[in-house]
Amino acid sequence: MSNAHDDLLSVVKKQQSQIDELVKQNGQLTTLLLKLDILGKTTATNATLDDKKTIPSNKTKRGGGNDRKCKICGDFHPTEFCWELEANKARRPDGWKSRVDKKE
């Protein structure tokens, strides 16, 4: 029985050393990403579009959010998601009013 305990202890020690090495490598990777300024540039908008296939809100926070300016209304969101488009009519919030002057 002592032999089985020794074998198990050996496996646990090996796993612990592997975990320690992974933690060290993760810290090094995080440091490099921060130096390259990659972290913090991901937006919730991109994650939402890729993962859930939903349309982002037209409201963005100052200094963050989507950096693509809409060609229709001038707000910062992809043009294809603009609430001014008839295709996005169902996504408009209650009380929404157009910003664009309609010339007839």
The first five atom37 places (N, CA, C, CB, O) and aatype in JSON, in Angstrom:
{
  "aatype": [12, 15, 2, 0, 8, 3, 3, 10, 10, 15, 19, 19, 11, 11, 5, 5, 15, 5, 9, 3, 6, 10, 19, 11, 5, 2, 7, 5, 10, 16, 16, 10, 10, 10, 11, 10, 3, 9, 10, 7, 11, 16, 16, 0, 16, 2, 0, 16, 10, 3, 3, 11, 11, 16, 9, 14, 15, 2, 11, 16, 11, 1, 7, 7, 7, 2, 3, 1, 11, 4, 11, 9, 4, 7, 3, 13, 8, 14, 16, 6, 13, 4, 17, 6, 10, 6, 0, 2, 11, 0, 1, 1, 14, 3, 7, 17, 11, 15, 1, 19, 3, 11, 11, 6],
  "atom_mask": [
    [1, 1, 1, 1, 1],
    [1, 1, 1, 1, 1],
    [1, 1, 1, 1, 1],
    [1, 1, 1, 1, 1],
    [1, 1, 1, 1, 1],
    [1, 1, 1, 1, 1],
    [1, 1, 1, 1, 1],
    [1, 1, 1, 1, 1],
    [1, 1, 1, 1, 1],
    [1, 1, 1, 1, 1],
    [1, 1, 1, 1, 1],
    [1, 1, 1, 1, 1],
    [1, 1, 1, 1, 1],
    [1, 1, 1, 1, 1],
    [1, 1, 1, 1, 1],
    [1, 1, 1, 1, 1],
    [1, 1, 1, 1, 1],
    [1, 1, 1, 1, 1],
    [1, 1, 1, 1, 1],
    [1, 1, 1, 1, 1],
    [1, 1, 1, 1, 1],
    [1, 1, 1, 1, 1],
    [1, 1, 1, 1, 1],
    [1, 1, 1, 1, 1],
    [1, 1, 1, 1, 1],
    [1, 1, 1, 1, 1],
    [1, 1, 1, 0, 1],
    [1, 1, 1, 1, 1],
    [1, 1, 1, 1, 1],
    [1, 1, 1, 1, 1],
    [1, 1, 1, 1, 1],
    [1, 1, 1, 1, 1],
    [1, 1, 1, 1, 1],
    [1, 1, 1, 1, 1],
    [1, 1, 1, 1, 1],
    [1, 1, 1, 1, 1],
    [1, 1, 1, 1, 1],
    [1, 1, 1, 1, 1],
    [1, 1, 1, 1, 1],
    [1, 1, 1, 0, 1],
    [1, 1, 1, 1, 1],
    [1, 1, 1, 1, 1],
    [1, 1, 1, 1, 1],
    [1, 1, 1, 1, 1],
    [1, 1, 1, 1, 1],
    [1, 1, 1, 1, 1],
    [1, 1, 1, 1, 1],
    [1, 1, 1, 1, 1],
    [1, 1, 1, 1, 1],
    [1, 1, 1, 1, 1],
    [1, 1, 1, 1, 1],
    [1, 1, 1, 1, 1],
    [1, 1, 1, 1, 1],
    [1, 1, 1, 1, 1],
    [1, 1, 1, 1, 1],
    [1, 1, 1, 1, 1],
    [1, 1, 1, 1, 1],
    [1, 1, 1, 1, 1],
    [1, 1, 1, 1, 1],
    [1, 1, 1, 1, 1],
    [1, 1, 1, 1, 1],
    [1, 1, 1, 1, 1],
    [1, 1, 1, 0, 1],
    [1, 1, 1, 0, 1],
    [1, 1, 1, 0, 1],
    [1, 1, 1, 1, 1],
    [1, 1, 1, 1, 1],
    [1, 1, 1, 1, 1],
    [1, 1, 1, 1, 1],
    [1, 1, 1, 1, 1],
    [1, 1, 1, 1, 1],
    [1, 1, 1, 1, 1],
    [1, 1, 1, 1, 1],
    [1, 1, 1, 0, 1],
    [1, 1, 1, 1, 1],
    [1, 1, 1, 1, 1],
    [1, 1, 1, 1, 1],
    [1, 1, 1, 1, 1],
    [1, 1, 1, 1, 1],
    [1, 1, 1, 1, 1],
    [1, 1, 1, 1, 1],
    [1, 1, 1, 1, 1],
    [1, 1, 1, 1, 1],
    [1, 1, 1, 1, 1],
    [1, 1, 1, 1, 1],
    [1, 1, 1, 1, 1],
    [1, 1, 1, 1, 1],
    [1, 1, 1, 1, 1],
    [1, 1, 1, 1, 1],
    [1, 1, 1, 1, 1],
    [1, 1, 1, 1, 1],
    [1, 1, 1, 1, 1],
    [1, 1, 1, 1, 1],
    [1, 1, 1, 1, 1],
    [1, 1, 1, 0, 1],
    [1, 1, 1, 1, 1],
    [1, 1, 1, 1, 1],
    [1, 1, 1, 1, 1],
    [1, 1, 1, 1, 1],
    [1, 1, 1, 1, 1],
    [1, 1, 1, 1, 1],
    [1, 1, 1, 1, 1],
    [1, 1, 1, 1, 1],
    [1, 1, 1, 1, 1]
  ],
  "atom_positions": [
    [[0.82, -1.18, 0.0], [0.0, 0.0, 0.0], [0.87, 1.25, 0.0], [-0.93, 0.0, 1.19], [0.5, 2.25, -0.62]],
    [[1.97, 1.22, 0.66], [2.88, 2.35, 0.71], [3.39, 2.69, -0.68], [4.04, 2.06, 1.65], [3.62, 3.86, -0.99]],
    [[3.58, 1.69, -1.5], [4.06, 1.89, -2.85], [3.03, 2.67, -3.68], [4.37, 0.54, -3.52], [3.4, 3.55, -4.46]],
    [[1.74, 2.37, -3.52], [0.67, 3.07, -4.24], [0.61, 4.53, -3.8], [-0.68, 2.37, -4.0], [0.4, 5.41, -4.63]],
    [[0.79, 4.78, -2.52], [0.78, 6.16, -2.01], [1.97, 6.94, -2.56], [0.81, 6.16, -0.47], [1.85, 8.11, -2.92]],
    [[3.12, 6.28, -2.63], [4.31, 6.94, -3.17], [4.12, 7.28, -4.65], [5.55, 6.05, -2.98], [4.53, 8.35, -5.11]],
    [[3.5, 6.36, -5.39], [3.25, 6.6, -6.82], [2.28, 7.77, -7.0], [2.67, 5.32, -7.49], [2.48, 8.64, -7.85]],
    [[1.24, 7.77, -6.18], [0.26, 8.86, -6.26], [0.89, 10.2, -5.88], [-0.94, 8.57, -5.35], [0.63, 11.21, -6.52]],
    [[1.7, 10.2, -4.86], [2.39, 11.42, -4.44], [3.32, 11.92, -5.53], [3.17, 11.17, -3.14], [3.44, 13.13, -5.74]],
    [[3.97, 11.02, -6.21], [4.87, 11.39, -7.31], [4.09, 12.05, -8.45], [5.62, 10.13, -7.84], [4.54, 13.05, -9.01]],
    [[2.91, 11.5, -8.77], [2.07, 12.07, -9.83], [1.59, 13.47, -9.43], [0.86, 11.15, -10.13], [1.62, 14.4, -10.25]],
    [[1.15, 13.62, -8.2], [0.65, 14.92, -7.72], [1.76, 15.96, -7.76], [0.08, 14.78, -6.28], [1.52, 17.1, -8.15]],
    [[2.96, 15.6, -7.35], [4.09, 16.53, -7.39], [4.43, 16.94, -8.82], [5.33, 15.91, -6.72], [4.75, 18.1, -9.08]],
    [[4.36, 15.98, -9.74], [4.63, 16.29, -11.15], [3.57, 17.25, -11.69], [4.65, 14.97, -12.0], [3.89, 18.21, -12.4]],
    [[2.31, 17.0, -11.36], [1.23, 17.89, -11.81], [1.38, 19.28, -11.22], [-0.12, 17.3, -11.43], [1.13, 20.28, -11.9]],
    [[1.78, 19.36, -9.97], [1.96, 20.67, -9.33], [3.07, 21.45, -10.01], [2.28, 20.5, -7.85], [2.94, 22.66, -10.21]],
    [[4.16, 20.78, -10.38], [5.25, 21.48, -11.06], [4.8, 21.95, -12.45], [6.5, 20.57, -11.18], [5.21, 23.01, -12.91]],
    [[3.94, 21.15, -13.11], [3.4, 21.56, -14.41], [2.5, 22.78, -14.26], [2.63, 20.4, -15.07], [2.55, 23.71, -15.08]],
    [[1.67, 22.78, -13.23], [0.79, 23.93, -12.98], [1.62, 25.18, -12.68], [-0.17, 23.63, -11.8], [1.31, 26.26, -13.18]],
    [[2.66, 25.03, -11.88], [3.52, 26.18, -11.56], [4.15, 26.75, -12.83], [4.63, 25.77, -10.57], [4.22, 27.97, -12.98]],
    [[4.59, 25.88, -13.73], [5.19, 26.33, -14.99], [4.15, 27.05, -15.85], [5.79, 25.14, -15.77], [4.45, 28.08, -16.45]],
    [[2.92, 26.52, -15.91], [1.85, 27.17, -16.68], [1.51, 28.55, -16.13], [0.6, 26.3, -16.69], [1.29, 29.48, -16.9]],
    [[1.47, 28.68, -14.82], [1.19, 29.98, -14.19], [2.3, 30.96, -14.56], [1.07, 29.84, -12.65], [2.02, 32.12, -14.86]],
    [[3.53, 30.52, -14.52], [4.66, 31.37, -14.88], [4.56, 31.82, -16.34], [6.0, 30.63, -14.63], [4.75, 33.0, -16.65]],
    [[4.27, 30.88, -17.24], [4.14, 31.2, -18.66], [2.96, 32.13, -18.92], [3.99, 29.93, -19.49], [3.05, 33.02, -19.76]],
    [[1.87, 31.93, -18.21], [0.7, 32.8, -18.36], [1.04, 34.23, -17.95], [-0.48, 32.28, -17.52], [0.62, 35.18, -18.61]],
    [[1.79, 34.38, -16.87], [2.22, 35.71, -16.44], [3.11, 36.38, -17.48], [0.0, 0.0, 0.0], [2.98, 37.58, -17.74]],
    [[4.01, 35.61, -18.09], [4.89, 36.16, -19.12], [4.07, 36.58, -20.35], [5.97, 35.13, -19.53], [4.32, 37.63, -20.93]],
    [[3.11, 35.75, -20.74], [2.26, 36.07, -21.89], [1.44, 37.33, -21.63], [1.33, 34.89, -22.22], [1.34, 38.2, -22.5]],
    [[0.87, 37.43, -20.46], [0.08, 38.61, -20.1], [0.93, 39.87, -20.16], [-0.53, 38.46, -18.71], [0.49, 40.91, -20.66]],
    [[2.15, 39.79, -19.65], [3.06, 40.93, -19.68], [3.36, 41.35, -21.12], [4.36, 40.6, -18.94], [3.36, 42.54, -21.43]],
    [[3.62, 40.38, -21.98], [3.9, 40.69, -23.39], [2.68, 41.31, -24.08], [4.33, 39.43, -24.15], [2.82, 42.26, -24.84]],
    [[1.5, 40.77, -23.8], [0.29, 41.33, -24.41], [0.04, 42.75, -23.95], [-0.92, 40.46, -24.09], [-0.39, 43.59, -24.75]],
    [[0.3, 43.03, -22.7], [0.13, 44.4, -22.21], [1.13, 45.34, -22.86], [0.28, 44.45, -20.68], [0.8, 46.49, -23.17]],
    [[2.35, 44.87, -23.07], [3.35, 45.69, -23.74], [2.94, 45.99, -25.17], [4.71, 45.0, -23.72], [3.19, 47.09, -25.67]],
    [[2.32, 45.02, -25.82], [1.87, 45.21, -27.2], [0.53, 45.93, -27.27], [1.77, 43.87, -27.9], [0.04, 46.23, -28.36]],
    [[-0.06, 46.19, -26.11], [-1.35, 46.88, -25.99], [-2.46, 46.13, -26.73], [-1.24, 48.31, -26.55], [-3.34, 46.74, -27.34]],
    [[-2.41, 44.82, -26.65], [-3.46, 44.01, -27.26], [-4.62, 43.85, -26.3], [-2.91, 42.63, -27.67], [-5.78, 43.89, -26.71]],
    [[-4.33, 43.66, -25.02], [-5.4, 43.55, -24.04], [-6.07, 44.91, -23.88], [-4.87, 43.04, -22.69], [-5.41, 45.94, -23.96]],
    [[-7.35, 44.92, -23.67], [-8.07, 46.16, -23.48], [-8.6, 46.75, -24.77], [0.0, 0.0, 0.0], [-9.38, 47.7, -24.74]],
    [[-8.19, 46.21, -25.91], [-8.69, 46.72, -27.18], [-9.85, 45.89, -27.71], [-7.58, 46.76, -28.2], [-10.5, 46.28, -28.68]],
    [[-10.1, 44.75, -27.1], [-11.25, 43.96, -27.52], [-12.51, 44.67, -27.03], [-11.18, 42.51, -26.98], [-12.54, 45.2, -25.92]],
    [[-13.51, 44.67, -27.84], [-14.74, 45.35, -27.48], [-15.85, 44.34, -27.25], [-15.15, 46.36, -28.56], [-15.84, 43.25, -27.82]],
    [[-16.77, 44.71, -26.44], [-17.93, 43.86, -26.22], [-18.69, 43.68, -27.53], [-18.85, 44.45, -25.14], [-19.29, 42.63, -27.75]],
    [[-18.67, 44.68, -28.38], [-19.36, 44.6, -29.65], [-18.83, 43.45, -30.48], [-19.23, 45.91, -30.41], [-19.61, 42.66, -31.01]],
    [[-17.52, 43.35, -30.6], [-16.95, 42.28, -31.4], [-17.28, 40.91, -30.83], [-15.44, 42.44, -31.51], [-17.64, 40.0, -31.57]],
    [[-17.17, 40.77, -29.54], [-17.48, 39.5, -28.91], [-18.95, 39.15, -29.11], [-17.13, 39.54, -27.41], [-19.29, 37.99, -29.38]],
    [[-19.82, 40.13, -28.99], [-21.24, 39.88, -29.14], [-21.56, 39.45, -30.56], [-22.05, 41.13, -28.77], [-22.33, 38.52, -30.77]],
    [[-20.98, 40.11, -31.54], [-21.26, 39.75, -32.92], [-20.78, 38.35, -33.24], [-20.61, 40.74, -33.85], [-21.48, 37.61, -33.93]],
    [[-19.59, 37.98, -32.76], [-19.05, 36.68, -33.08], [-19.74, 35.56, -32.32], [-17.57, 36.67, -32.78], [-20.04, 34.52, -32.9]],
    [[-20.0, 35.75, -31.04], [-20.51, 34.69, -30.2], [-22.02, 34.53, -30.26], [-20.09, 34.92, -28.8], [-22.52, 33.41, -30.35]],
    [[-22.75, 35.62, -30.2], [-24.21, 35.53, -30.06], [-24.97, 35.97, -31.3], [-24.65, 36.35, -28.89], [-26.18, 35.8, -31.37]],
    [[-24.28, 36.51, -32.27], [-24.92, 37.0, -33.49], [-26.02, 38.01, -33.2], [-25.49, 35.84, -34.27], [-27.07, 37.99, -33.84]],
    [[-25.76, 38.9, -32.25], [-26.74, 39.94, -31.94], [-26.23, 41.29, -32.4], [-27.03, 39.97, -30.43], [-25.05, 41.46, -32.69]],
    [[-27.1, 42.22, -32.47], [-26.78, 43.57, -32.91], [-26.37, 44.4, -31.71], [-27.98, 44.21, -33.65], [-27.08, 44.4, -30.7]],
    [[-25.24, 45.12, -31.78], [-24.82, 45.94, -30.64], [-25.71, 47.17, -30.5], [-23.36, 46.36, -30.79], [-26.37, 47.6, -31.44]],
    [[-25.71, 47.73, -29.32], [-26.44, 48.95, -29.06], [-25.81, 50.1, -29.82], [-26.48, 49.25, -27.56], [-24.61, 50.08, -30.09]],
    [[-26.59, 51.1, -30.17], [-26.05, 52.29, -30.83], [-25.32, 53.18, -29.85], [-27.15, 53.06, -31.51], [-24.59, 54.08, -30.27]],
    [[-25.49, 52.98, -28.56], [-24.84, 53.82, -27.56], [-23.48, 53.23, -27.22], [-25.72, 53.95, -26.3], [-23.35, 52.04, -26.96]],
    [[-22.47, 54.08, -27.21], [-21.13, 53.66, -26.84], [-20.61, 54.57, -25.74], [-20.17, 53.67, -28.05], [-21.08, 55.7, -25.6]],
    [[-19.66, 54.08, -24.97], [-19.06, 54.89, -23.92], [-17.98, 55.76, -24.52], [-18.5, 54.01, -22.79], [-17.31, 55.36, -25.48]],
    [[-17.8, 56.93, -23.97], [-16.78, 57.85, -24.43], [-15.41, 57.21, -24.3], [-16.85, 59.18, -23.64], [-15.05, 56.71, -23.23]],
    [[-14.64, 57.23, -25.37], [-13.29, 56.69, -25.33], [-13.24, 55.19, -25.54], [0.0, 0.0, 0.0], [-12.16, 54.61, -25.51]],
    [[-14.36, 54.54, -25.74], [-14.34, 53.1, -25.93], [-15.41, 52.69, -26.91], [0.0, 0.0, 0.0], [-16.06, 53.54, -27.52]],
    [[-15.6, 51.43, -27.06], [-16.64, 50.95, -27.94], [-16.2, 50.87, -29.38], [0.0, 0.0, 0.0], [-15.0, 50.77, -29.67]],
    [[-17.14, 50.9, -30.27], [-16.87, 50.71, -31.68], [-16.25, 51.96, -32.28], [-18.15, 50.32, -32.42], [-16.72, 53.07, -32.03]],
    [[-15.21, 51.78, -33.07], [-14.54, 52.94, -33.66], [-14.92, 53.13, -35.13], [-13.02, 52.78, -33.54], [-14.31, 53.94, -35.83]],
    [[-15.94, 52.4, -35.6], [-16.39, 52.55, -36.98], [-17.55, 53.54, -37.01], [-16.82, 51.19, -37.58], [-18.58, 53.31, -36.39]],
    [[-17.38, 54.63, -37.73], [-18.41, 55.66, -37.81], [-19.43, 55.27, -38.87], [-17.79, 57.05, -38.11], [-19.09, 54.92, -40.0]],
    [[-20.69, 55.35, -38.49], [-21.79, 55.01, -39.39], [-21.85, 56.03, -40.53], [-23.14, 54.96, -38.64], [-21.72, 57.23, -40.3]],
    [[-22.04, 55.55, -41.75], [-22.11, 56.43, -42.91], [-23.49, 57.04, -43.09], [-21.73, 55.67, -44.16], [-23.68, 57.92, -43.93]],
    [[-24.45, 56.58, -42.3], [-25.82, 57.09, -42.41], [-26.1, 58.17, -41.38], [-26.82, 55.96, -42.27], [-26.52, 59.28, -41.72]],
    [[-25.88, 57.85, -40.09], [-26.25, 58.79, -39.03], [-25.06, 59.46, -38.36], [-27.07, 58.08, -37.99], [-25.23, 60.45, -37.64]],
    [[-23.85, 58.95, -38.57], [-22.66, 59.55, -37.99], [-22.31, 59.05, -36.6], [0.0, 0.0, 0.0], [-21.3, 59.45, -36.03]],
    [[-23.15, 58.16, -36.04], [-22.84, 57.58, -34.73], [-21.75, 56.52, -34.91], [-24.13, 56.96, -34.07], [-21.41, 56.17, -36.04]],
    [[-21.21, 56.02, -33.82], [-20.14, 55.05, -33.91], [-20.68, 53.63, -33.73], [-19.06, 55.34, -32.87], [-20.79, 53.13, -32.62]],
    [[-21.0, 53.01, -34.85], [-21.41, 51.61, -34.95], [-21.3, 51.23, -36.41], [-22.88, 51.38, -34.39], [-21.25, 52.11, -37.28]],
    [[-21.25, 49.94, -36.71], [-21.2, 49.55, -38.12], [-22.44, 50.05, -38.87], [-21.09, 48.02, -38.25], [-23.55, 49.98, -38.35]],
    [[-22.24, 50.55, -40.06], [-23.33, 51.12, -40.85], [-24.48, 50.14, -41.05], [-22.81, 51.57, -42.19], [-25.64, 50.54, -41.05]],
    [[-24.15, 48.85, -41.21], [-25.21, 47.86, -41.46], [-26.14, 47.66, -40.27], [-24.6, 46.54, -41.84], [-27.18, 47.03, -40.41]],
    [[-25.78, 48.18, -39.09], [-26.62, 48.04, -37.91], [-27.37, 49.33, -37.57], [-25.78, 47.62, -36.72], [-28.03, 49.41, -36.53]],
    [[-27.29, 50.32, -38.42], [-27.93, 51.61, -38.15], [-29.44, 51.47, -38.06], [-27.56, 52.63, -39.23], [-30.06, 50.81, -38.89]],
    [[-30.02, 52.1, -37.05], [-31.46, 52.04, -36.86], [-32.2, 52.86, -37.92], [-31.83, 52.54, -35.47], [-33.42, 52.72, -38.06]],
    [[-31.5, 53.69, -38.65], [-32.12, 54.46, -39.73], [-32.55, 53.55, -40.89], [-31.15, 55.55, -40.24], [-33.46, 53.9, -41.64]],
    [[-31.9, 52.41, -41.03], [-32.23, 51.49, -42.12], [-33.55, 50.79, -41.84], [-31.1, 50.46, -42.31], [-33.83, 50.38, -40.71]],
    [[-34.36, 50.64, -42.87], [-35.64, 49.95, -42.73], [-35.44, 48.5, -42.29], [-36.42, 50.0, -44.05], [-36.28, 47.93, -41.6]],
    [[-34.33, 47.9, -42.69], [-34.04, 46.51, -42.31], [-33.88, 46.36, -40.8], [-32.77, 46.03, -43.02], [-34.09, 45.27, -40.26]],
    [[-33.51, 47.43, -40.11], [-33.31, 47.39, -38.65], [-34.46, 48.03, -37.89], [-32.01, 48.08, -38.3], [-34.34, 48.33, -36.7]],
    [[-35.55, 48.25, -38.55], [-36.71, 48.92, -37.95], [-37.19, 48.22, -36.68], [-37.84, 48.98, -38.95], [-37.57, 48.88, -35.71]],
    [[-37.18, 46.9, -36.68], [-37.67, 46.14, -35.52], [-36.74, 46.26, -34.31], [-37.82, 44.67, -35.89], [-37.16, 45.96, -33.19]],
    [[-35.52, 46.69, -34.5], [-34.55, 46.8, -33.41], [-34.54, 48.18, -32.76], [-33.18, 46.48, -33.92], [-33.82, 48.39, -31.78]],
    [[-35.31, 49.11, -33.28], [-35.34, 50.47, -32.72], [-36.0, 50.46, -31.35], [-36.08, 51.43, -33.67], [-37.0, 49.78, -31.15]],
    [[-35.44, 51.22, -30.4], [-36.07, 51.28, -29.07], [-37.35, 52.11, -29.1], [-35.09, 51.86, -28.05], [-37.58, 52.89, -30.02]],
    [[-38.17, 51.92, -28.09], [-39.4, 52.71, -27.98], [-39.04, 54.19, -27.9], [-40.24, 52.27, -26.73], [-38.1, 54.57, -27.2]],
    [[-39.78, 55.01, -28.6], [-39.54, 56.46, -28.57], [-38.4, 56.91, -29.47], [0.0, 0.0, 0.0], [-38.03, 58.08, -29.44]],
    [[-37.85, 56.02, -30.27], [-36.74, 56.36, -31.16], [-37.18, 57.37, -32.21], [-36.18, 55.1, -31.83], [-38.28, 57.26, -32.76]],
    [[-36.33, 58.34, -32.48], [-36.61, 59.33, -33.52], [-35.41, 59.4, -34.44], [-36.93, 60.73, -32.91], [-34.27, 59.29, -34.0]],
    [[-35.66, 59.58, -35.7], [-34.6, 59.65, -36.71], [-33.74, 60.88, -36.51], [-35.21, 59.65, -38.11], [-34.23, 61.95, -36.14]],
    [[-32.45, 60.74, -36.76], [-31.52, 61.87, -36.72], [-31.29, 62.46, -38.11], [-30.18, 61.44, -36.12], [-30.78, 63.57, -38.25]],
    [[-31.68, 61.71, -39.1], [-31.4, 62.09, -40.47], [-32.57, 62.89, -41.05], [-31.12, 60.84, -41.33], [-33.72, 62.5, -40.92]],
    [[-32.25, 64.02, -41.68], [-33.28, 64.82, -42.36], [-33.7, 64.09, -43.62], [-32.77, 66.25, -42.7], [-32.87, 63.79, -44.48]],
    [[-34.99, 63.81, -43.72], [-35.49, 63.13, -44.9], [-36.0, 64.15, -45.88], [-36.59, 62.12, -44.54], [-36.93, 64.9, -45.59]],
    [[-35.39, 64.16, -47.05], [-35.79, 65.12, -48.1], [-36.73, 64.39, -49.06], [-34.55, 65.7, -48.87], [-36.4, 63.33, -49.58]],
    [[-37.87, 64.98, -49.28], [-38.84, 64.36, -50.18], [-39.17, 65.28, -51.31], [-40.1, 63.98, -49.44], [-39.98, 64.93, -52.17]]
  ]
}
